[in-house]
């Protein structure tokens, strides 16, 4: 099932909030000593974006577009693509080294030295390289999850030889869901609406 992309809106404003969220169990003993257990391997990202204005006339139909998009995904029910302008592409991103056996390599990106999986790769943008040499698309297959069709890994027809560096270049988006099932849209003047804040969070597909 293909999922939609968040629409381009003229009234998106600043500041844009982007918070990495983790899940930790915190336990404190009678002595006061703390024990903490990290439950997640990777974070989820929560976004908060103010929408300054939404036109509702013939020239600017952002109100209609956003309302239709929100209703189309059933509020917080269904995932959709989010294109983060600051976190959307990699160049020669390392995926690991071949060992002569492994054929599947999951897509990752490193930000500030922290590498994590990306699960919403744009297939048409992908270049796969071995030891820096771009490979023919006929030598590999892009793998997608069965539910939403999001591309998350590359599978080689033949396993890269031991020690061969596997890397990729390309673009990706983030699968997200809205936090709430309602959106408080306000009609501030004729043909103009606003949304104080729209909040959503990345989701894990696999």
N, C-alpha and C positions, 0 to 999 in steps of 0.2 A: 504494500500500500504506500503510494507516494504521499509525502507530507508537504504542506505549503510552507512558503517563506514569509517572514514578517514583512509587511509592505513598507515601502519607502514613504515617509510622511514629511511634509514641509515643516510641521510645527514641533518636531523633536527639539528639546532644549537641554541646557546644562544646568547643574552638574549631573553627570551620569555616574551612578553608583555601581561598583562592581566588587563584590565581596566574596573572597574564597571562603567556603564553609567546610568545616570538618566535624566529625562526630567522635567524641571522647567520653569514656566512662571515668568518673572521678570518685575515688573512694578514700575516705579519711579515717585512719585508725584512732583508737582512744588516745594513743600517745601523741596524736597530731601529725603523724607521718602520713604523707599522701601517696597513693598509688594511682597511676593513670594508665588507661588502656586505649590506644588509638584503634578505632573500629573501621575506619575507611582507609584504603590505600591511596586514594586520590581525592581531591576536593570536588565539590560542586560549587558553581559560581552563581551568586544571586545578583541580579541586576535591578536597579531602580532608576527609571527614566521619567522626567517630567515632560508632559506634552503641553506646550504653551498655547497652541491654538490648533483647531481643526476646522478647516473651511467646509462649508456645506452648500456652496453654490455650484453653478455649472462649471466654473473655471477651476475650482478647488473642492474636490469631493473627499477630502481626508476623513471627515466624520463618517460618511457612508462606508468608506473603505475599511476603516478600523472597526466599525461596528460589525460589518459583514465578516471580517477576518476573525474577530473574537467569537462571534456566534458560530462560525464555520468549524472552529476547533472545540466547540462545546465548553467555553470557559477554560477551566483547568484540566479538562479531560484528555485532550490529544496533544502530542508533541508537534513542534514546528521548527523550521530552520531560523537561526539567528546569526546574522553576519556581523561579528564584532570587528569594527574597523581597525582595532589595534592588535588583534589576535586572530588572524585569518589566513596566514600563508607561511610556508617555510621554504628555504632553499638549501639543498644538500643536507637535509636533516638525517642524522645517522639512525638506522634501525637495528644495527647489530652487525655481527660478523657471521659469515657462513661457517658451517661445520661439516658440509658434505651430506648431511641428513635432513636438516630442517628446511622445509619448503615454504612455510607460512610465517610472515613477519607482520605484526600489527603496526599500524601507523601511529606515530608519536610526534609530539613537538616539544621542544625545550624552551622554557621561558625563564630567563634569569638563572639558568643552570638546573631548573627543576623540569624533568621530563615526565610527561603523562600521555596517555592514549588520546587520540582524536578519533571520534566515531562518526564523523559526518563529512568525509572527504569528497570534494568535487571531482568526479571521475575524469572529466575532460581536461582537467588541469594537471593530471599526474604525470610525472616523469620518474621512472625507476632507474637507478644507476648501480652498477657493480664496479667497485674500485674507481669510481668517478666517471665511468663510461655509461652513457645512456643506453638502455636496453630497448629492444623492439617490443611493442605491446603484445606481440604474438608469443613472447616467451613467458608471459605471466598472466594471471587472472586477478581482477579486483574482487574481493569478497564483500558481500553485503549481508546485513542481518535479515532474517526471513520475514520479520513483522513490518518494518518500515522502509526497508531497502537502503539503509544508510551504510555507506562504504567504510570499512574499518580496517582492512588488512589486504596484503598482496600475497598471492600464492604463485610460486614459481613452478613451471613445468618440470624443471630439473633443479635440485638443490644446489645453491651456490657452494663452491668449493671451500674447503677449510681455510679460514683467515681472510676470505674476500669480504670487503666492506660493502654493506648494503645500505643505500640511502635513497631518499626521495625528495622531490620538490613538487610543490603544488599548493592548492588552496583548500580550505576547509571551513565549515560552519559549525555551529553548536546546536544540538537538539535541545529544545527548551519546552517548558510548560508554564503557563500563567500560574501565579500563586493562588489566585482567587477565582471563584465562579461568577463574580460580578465586577463590572467596571463602572465607576461613578463618573459618567460624562455629564458635564454641566454646560447649558446653553447660556453663554455670557453676554452675547449680543446677537442681533439678527445675522444669521448665516455663519456664526462663529461659535464653536464649542471648545471646551478645554477638558483635560484630564490631569488632575493634580499630579498623579504619579501612576506609572504602570510598572508593575513588578513581576518578575519571572525568574526562573532558576533553571540551570542546565540539568539534564537528566542523563542517567546511565542507561544505555541501550543493552549493553552486554555485561 
